[in-house]
């Protein structure tokens, strides 16, 4: 009886270690993966070429600057040539900036002024 108890305790211990090791590896793999980002040049050509688009009767031009914003902080107000553009949720008319998303939490700024 004593020998049988030792065997089962050892078996249970090794099974626990094995399962604990597998669970730990899965967690570490997921937490260490880097967020996927777009490679350079994936913005629409018209944005990278500095071309404007019209919104509410005014021309908006892309700027070199960008804002770091969460998706929950912006609101989609339109689409131009397949690219969504946004405002900050706290903005009111007349808007000073519009944004297009080009990477995780990165939004290109558009202004009414010419470059």
C-alpha positions as CSV (number, residue, x, y, z in Angstrom):
1,X,0.0,0.0,0.0
2,X,2.8,2.4,0.9
3,X,4.7,1.7,-2.3
4,X,1.5,2.2,-4.4
5,X,0.9,5.6,-2.7
6,X,4.5,6.8,-3.4
7,X,4.1,5.8,-7.0
8,X,0.8,7.7,-7.5
9,X,2.1,10.7,-5.7
10,X,5.2,10.8,-7.9
11,X,3.2,10.2,-11.0
12,X,0.8,13.0,-10.1
13,X,3.7,15.3,-9.3
14,X,5.4,14.7,-12.7
15,X,2.1,15.2,-14.5
16,X,1.5,18.4,-12.7
17,X,5.0,19.7,-13.6
18,X,4.5,18.7,-17.2
19,X,1.1,20.5,-17.5
20,X,2.4,23.5,-15.6
21,X,5.4,23.8,-18.0
22,X,3.1,23.6,-21.1
23,X,0.7,26.3,-19.7
24,X,3.7,28.6,-18.9
25,X,5.2,28.3,-22.4
26,X,1.9,29.2,-24.1
27,X,1.5,32.3,-21.9
28,X,5.1,33.5,-22.4
29,X,4.8,33.1,-26.2
30,X,1.7,35.2,-26.4
31,X,2.9,37.9,-24.1
32,X,6.3,38.3,-25.8
33,X,5.0,38.6,-29.4
34,X,5.5,42.1,-30.8
35,X,2.5,43.9,-32.2
36,X,2.3,43.6,-36.0
37,X,2.9,46.9,-37.7
38,X,2.5,47.9,-41.3
39,X,5.7,48.0,-43.4
40,X,6.8,51.4,-44.7
41,X,4.9,52.5,-47.7
42,X,1.5,50.9,-47.0
43,X,-0.2,54.3,-46.7
44,X,-2.2,55.2,-49.8
45,X,-0.1,56.8,-52.6
46,X,-2.2,59.9,-52.6
47,X,-1.3,60.5,-48.9
48,X,2.4,59.8,-49.3
49,X,2.4,62.2,-52.3
50,X,0.9,65.0,-50.2
51,X,-2.3,65.2,-52.1
52,X,-5.4,66.8,-50.5
53,X,-8.9,65.5,-50.2
54,X,-12.2,67.5,-49.8
55,X,-14.3,67.2,-46.7
56,X,-17.2,69.6,-45.9
57,X,-16.2,71.9,-48.8
58,X,-12.6,72.4,-47.7
59,X,-9.3,70.8,-48.8
60,X,-7.4,68.9,-46.2
61,X,-3.6,68.2,-46.6
62,X,-1.5,65.5,-45.0
63,X,1.2,66.6,-42.6
64,X,4.4,64.9,-41.6
65,X,3.3,64.8,-37.9
66,X,1.2,62.1,-36.4
67,X,-0.8,61.6,-33.2
68,X,-0.8,58.6,-31.0
69,X,-4.4,57.8,-30.3
70,X,-6.4,54.8,-29.2
71,X,-9.1,53.6,-31.5
72,X,-11.6,54.4,-28.7
73,X,-10.6,58.1,-28.9
74,X,-11.5,58.6,-32.6
75,X,-14.7,58.6,-34.6
76,X,-14.9,57.8,-38.3
77,X,-16.4,60.7,-40.4
78,X,-15.7,59.6,-43.9
79,X,-13.8,57.7,-46.5
80,X,-11.8,58.9,-49.5
81,X,-10.4,56.5,-52.1
82,X,-10.8,53.6,-49.7
83,X,-9.1,55.3,-46.8
84,X,-11.2,56.0,-43.7
85,X,-10.6,59.4,-42.0
86,X,-11.4,60.3,-38.4
87,X,-11.8,63.1,-35.9
88,X,-11.0,62.9,-32.2
89,X,-14.2,62.2,-30.3
90,X,-13.8,65.4,-28.2
91,X,-13.6,67.6,-31.3
92,X,-16.4,69.9,-32.3
93,X,-17.1,71.7,-35.6
94,X,-15.3,73.4,-37.2
95,X,-12.6,70.7,-37.0
96,X,-8.9,71.7,-36.8
97,X,-7.6,68.2,-37.7
98,X,-8.6,65.1,-39.5
99,X,-6.7,61.8,-39.2
100,X,-6.0,58.7,-41.2
101,X,-4.8,55.5,-39.4
102,X,-1.5,54.2,-40.7
103,X,-0.3,51.9,-37.8
104,X,-1.3,50.7,-34.4
105,X,-2.4,53.8,-32.5
106,X,-0.8,56.1,-35.0
107,X,-2.9,58.6,-36.9
108,X,-1.6,60.9,-39.6
109,X,-2.7,64.5,-39.1
110,X,-4.5,66.4,-41.9
111,X,-5.0,70.2,-41.7
112,X,-6.8,72.8,-43.9
113,X,-3.6,74.8,-44.4
114,X,-1.4,74.2,-47.4
115,X,1.9,72.5,-46.9
